[in-house]
Amino acid sequence: MTDREPARILLADDHALVRRGVRLILDSEPDLTVVAEASDGAEAIAQARTERPDLAILDIAMPRLTGLQAARELSRILPDLRILILTMYDNEQYFFEALKAGASGYVLKSVADRDLVEACRAAVRGEPFLYPGAVNALIRNYLERVADGEDPASGRAITDREEEVLKLVAEGHSSKEIADLLVISVKTVERHRSNLLQKLGLRDRLELTRYAIRAGLIEP
């Protein structure tokens, strides 16, 4: 790959030290170069619109929008963009959500020095990259759901927009702040909040916040 332009990478993580360490790994490779950084999911989307990178590397737990929420939006607005999830969570739920969000790879931070470069190159080639535990989880989960008569491609209980509203409510934003962030009306925000309470069987913001923590949308 050294006879062509390096793959242009957007790196999103809310910890500056993590971004610095990952950037050192990537920029030391002749075929990879970090062209933009972001500290949250919303900033990652804005940077991707501006820089048009070949690959986005997204952390999961970030303010405003998580890496999974950003991945869904990026898959929609920039369908040719490759996406990798780089996370500390060795968690089957996050792994499956990452695949549904359009990510082509899932890399654990604990082994980033070993796996990340290979994962980036695979993603740029249009190939998936999954760490061994994720492959086993994928096969086991699929076989279990088929055996139980379920559709392995069945959807989630709440919509993507409802999840965005849930995360922002749990972070303490007012309805007006959420409306401004998501470019929707306050009335629409209140409708989404009402739908969330009804769908999830919850009563108030406190219970929504607890749910958001359990679902990995915000850190406790």
C-alpha positions as CSV (number, residue, x, y, z in Angstrom):
1,M,0.0,0.0,0.0
2,T,3.0,2.3,0.2
3,D,2.8,3.2,-3.6
4,R,-0.5,5.0,-3.0
5,E,-1.7,7.8,-0.9
6,P,-2.0,6.9,2.9
7,A,-5.5,6.1,4.1
8,R,-6.9,9.2,5.8
9,I,-8.2,8.6,9.3
10,L,-10.6,10.4,11.7
11,L,-9.9,9.5,15.3
12,A,-12.7,10.1,17.9
13,D,-12.2,9.5,21.7
14,D,-13.0,11.8,24.6
15,H,-9.7,11.2,26.3
16,A,-6.8,13.2,24.8
17,L,-4.2,10.8,26.1
18,V,-5.8,7.9,24.3
19,R,-6.0,9.9,21.1
20,R,-2.4,10.8,21.4
21,G,-1.3,7.2,21.9
22,V,-3.4,5.9,19.1
23,R,-2.2,8.6,16.8
24,L,1.4,7.7,17.5
25,I,0.7,4.1,16.5
26,L,-1.1,5.0,13.3
27,D,1.1,7.9,12.1
28,S,4.2,5.6,12.4
29,E,2.8,3.5,9.5
30,P,3.5,4.8,5.9
31,D,0.0,3.8,4.6
32,L,-2.0,5.4,7.4
33,T,-2.4,9.0,8.5
34,V,-4.6,10.7,11.1
35,V,-6.1,13.8,9.5
36,A,-8.7,14.8,12.1
37,E,-9.5,14.2,15.8
38,A,-12.8,14.6,17.8
39,S,-13.6,14.4,21.5
40,D,-17.3,13.3,21.1
41,G,-19.6,11.7,18.6
42,A,-21.2,14.9,17.4
43,E,-17.8,16.5,16.7
44,A,-16.8,13.3,14.9
45,I,-19.7,13.7,12.5
46,A,-18.9,17.3,11.8
47,Q,-15.2,16.5,11.2
48,A,-16.1,13.7,8.9
49,R,-18.3,16.0,6.8
50,T,-15.5,18.5,6.5
51,E,-12.4,16.2,6.1
52,R,-14.1,13.3,4.2
53,P,-11.7,10.6,5.7
54,D,-11.4,7.1,4.4
55,L,-11.8,5.6,7.9
56,A,-13.3,6.7,11.2
57,I,-12.1,5.1,14.4
58,L,-14.7,5.7,17.1
59,D,-14.7,5.1,20.9
60,I,-18.0,3.9,22.3
61,A,-18.5,6.0,25.5
62,M,-18.3,9.6,24.5
63,P,-20.4,12.7,25.4
64,R,-23.3,14.1,23.3
65,L,-23.3,11.2,20.9
66,T,-21.7,7.8,21.6
67,G,-19.5,6.1,19.0
68,L,-22.4,3.8,18.1
69,Q,-24.8,6.7,17.5
70,A,-22.1,8.5,15.5
71,A,-21.5,5.3,13.5
72,R,-25.2,5.0,12.5
73,E,-25.3,8.6,11.4
74,L,-22.0,8.4,9.5
75,S,-23.1,5.2,7.7
76,R,-26.2,7.1,6.6
77,I,-24.6,10.3,5.4
78,L,-21.2,8.9,4.2
79,P,-21.9,5.4,3.0
80,D,-18.4,4.9,1.6
81,L,-16.7,5.7,4.9
82,R,-15.2,2.7,6.7
83,I,-15.8,2.6,10.5
84,L,-13.9,0.9,13.3
85,I,-15.0,0.8,16.9
86,L,-12.0,1.0,19.3
87,T,-13.2,0.3,22.9
88,M,-12.3,-0.9,26.3
89,Y,-15.6,-2.9,26.4
90,D,-15.2,-6.7,25.7
91,N,-19.0,-6.8,25.6
92,E,-21.2,-8.8,23.3
93,Q,-24.1,-6.3,23.3
94,Y,-21.8,-3.4,22.2
95,F,-20.2,-5.7,19.6
96,F,-23.6,-6.6,18.0
97,E,-24.7,-2.9,18.2
98,A,-21.5,-1.9,16.4
99,L,-22.2,-4.3,13.6
100,K,-25.7,-3.0,13.2
101,A,-24.5,0.5,13.3
102,G,-22.3,-0.1,10.2
103,A,-18.9,-0.8,11.7
104,S,-16.6,-3.1,9.8
105,G,-14.4,-3.8,12.8
106,Y,-14.3,-4.0,16.6
107,V,-10.9,-3.6,18.4
108,L,-10.2,-3.7,22.1
109,K,-8.0,-0.9,23.5
110,S,-6.2,-3.4,25.6
111,V,-4.6,-4.9,22.5
112,A,-4.7,-1.9,20.2
113,D,-0.9,-1.9,19.8
114,R,-1.2,-5.4,18.4
115,D,-4.5,-5.3,16.4
116,L,-5.3,-1.7,15.4
117,V,-3.0,-1.3,12.4
118,E,-4.1,-4.6,10.9
119,A,-7.8,-3.7,11.6
120,C,-7.3,-0.3,9.8
121,R,-5.8,-2.0,6.8
122,A,-8.6,-4.6,6.7
123,A,-11.2,-1.9,6.9
124,V,-9.6,0.1,4.1
125,R,-9.6,-3.0,1.9
126,G,-13.3,-3.4,2.7
127,E,-12.8,-6.4,4.9
128,P,-14.2,-7.0,8.4
129,F,-11.9,-7.2,11.4
130,L,-13.1,-9.0,14.5
131,Y,-11.1,-10.1,17.5
132,P,-11.3,-13.9,18.2
133,G,-13.8,-13.5,21.2
134,A,-16.1,-11.5,19.0
135,V,-16.1,-14.1,16.3
136,N,-17.1,-16.8,18.8
137,A,-19.8,-14.6,20.2
138,L,-21.2,-13.8,16.8
139,I,-21.5,-17.5,15.9
140,R,-22.8,-18.6,19.3
141,N,-25.4,-15.8,19.4
142,Y,-26.6,-16.5,15.9
143,L,-27.0,-20.2,16.5
144,E,-28.8,-19.7,19.8
145,R,-31.3,-17.3,18.3
146,V,-32.0,-19.5,15.3
147,A,-32.5,-22.5,17.7
148,D,-35.0,-20.5,19.7
149,G,-36.9,-19.6,16.6
150,E,-36.0,-15.9,16.6
151,D,-35.1,-13.7,13.7
152,P,-31.4,-12.8,14.2
153,A,-31.9,-9.6,12.4
154,S,-34.8,-8.4,14.6
155,G,-34.7,-4.7,15.7
156,R,-34.3,-2.9,19.0
157,A,-37.1,-1.7,21.3
158,I,-36.4,2.0,20.7
159,T,-35.5,4.0,17.6
160,D,-32.2,5.6,16.9
161,R,-33.6,9.1,17.5
162,E,-35.2,8.0,20.8
163,E,-31.8,6.7,21.9
164,E,-30.2,10.0,21.0
165,V,-32.8,11.8,23.1
166,L,-32.4,9.3,26.0
167,K,-28.7,9.9,26.1
168,L,-29.0,13.6,26.2
169,V,-31.8,13.5,28.8
170,A,-29.6,11.3,31.0
171,E,-26.7,13.7,30.6
172,G,-28.9,16.4,32.1
173,H,-29.7,18.5,29.1
174,S,-33.0,20.5,29.0
175,S,-35.6,19.9,26.3
176,K,-34.6,23.1,24.6
177,E,-30.9,22.2,24.7
178,I,-31.7,18.7,23.2
179,A,-33.9,20.4,20.6
180,D,-31.0,22.7,19.6
181,L,-28.5,19.8,19.5
182,L,-30.7,17.5,17.4
183,V,-32.2,20.4,15.3
184,I,-35.8,19.4,16.2
185,S,-38.6,21.1,18.0
186,V,-39.1,21.1,21.8
187,K,-42.4,19.5,21.2
188,T,-40.8,16.7,19.3
189,V,-38.3,16.2,22.1
190,E,-41.1,15.9,24.7
191,R,-42.9,13.4,22.4
192,H,-39.7,11.3,22.2
193,R,-39.3,11.5,26.0
194,S,-42.9,10.4,26.6
195,N,-42.5,7.5,24.1
196,L,-39.3,6.4,25.9
197,L,-41.0,6.3,29.3
198,Q,-43.9,4.3,27.9
199,K,-41.8,1.9,25.9
200,L,-39.3,1.2,28.7
201,G,-41.9,1.2,31.5
202,L,-40.1,4.0,33.3
203,R,-41.4,6.9,35.3
204,D,-39.0,9.9,35.3
205,R,-35.6,11.3,34.3
206,L,-33.8,9.4,37.2
207,E,-35.0,6.0,35.9
208,L,-34.2,7.1,32.3
209,T,-30.6,7.9,33.5
210,R,-30.3,4.5,35.3
211,Y,-31.4,2.8,32.1
212,A,-28.9,4.8,30.0
213,I,-26.1,3.7,32.3
214,R,-27.1,0.0,32.0
215,A,-27.4,0.4,28.2
216,G,-23.9,1.9,28.0
217,L,-25.0,5.2,26.7
218,I,-23.4,7.2,29.5
219,E,-20.8,6.4,32.1
220,P,-21.9,6.1,35.8
